[in-house]
Amino acid sequence: MRNCPNISMKKQEKLIAQLKVQNEARNTKFKWIFLTLPLISVIAFLPSLLSASSIRARLISLLSISSMLCTAYNLFSLPNAKPTRKRMDTHEPPGPLLQYGPYLNGVLSLLIGLSALMIDDRKMGHDGSRLLCLLPIVVFTITTSAGYTMRSVDIESLEKLKYPYKGA
């Protein structure tokens, strides 16, 4: 038999409520921290968008900026907690942008990364353009994994672990 501390139901509920509040606050904080990553990364593509000599270079910069903004939107629109069965029954299903947006953005980021193989740095307007084309896929991977990690903490499962307190 396991040695469990005797905690009353009220204390258990209070503890679970505190953990939920702490988890929500932590998720919100990390969401805003990771949201700055794609937004700041947009700045890296502005010089090549404004001063590139070829249309291809401007298009790649524009697509990269679009990918970064989509990454930020996808992270911002993620709920802080994993949807439970109760919440899934009461809410409307997500729209097509929320449902397919992350997949389309992942494909766009991958295509931009693959375009780095065909880029001539001189035509992009500055050195390091190949490396810059890898930025959307790196930022997408980091923010997506961070978002799923934040949502993977399931405080709701603690409700199932409550045990009835039997008095002495």
Secondary structure, DSSP 8 states (H G I E B T S, - for coil): --------HHHHHHHHHHHHHHHHHHHHHHHHHHHHHHHHHHHHHHHHHHH-SSHHHHHHHHHHHHHHHHHHHHHHHS-SS---HHHHHHS----HHHHHHHHHHHHHHHHHHHHGGG--HHHHTSTTHHHHHTHHHHHHHHHHHHHHHHHH--GGGGGGG-------
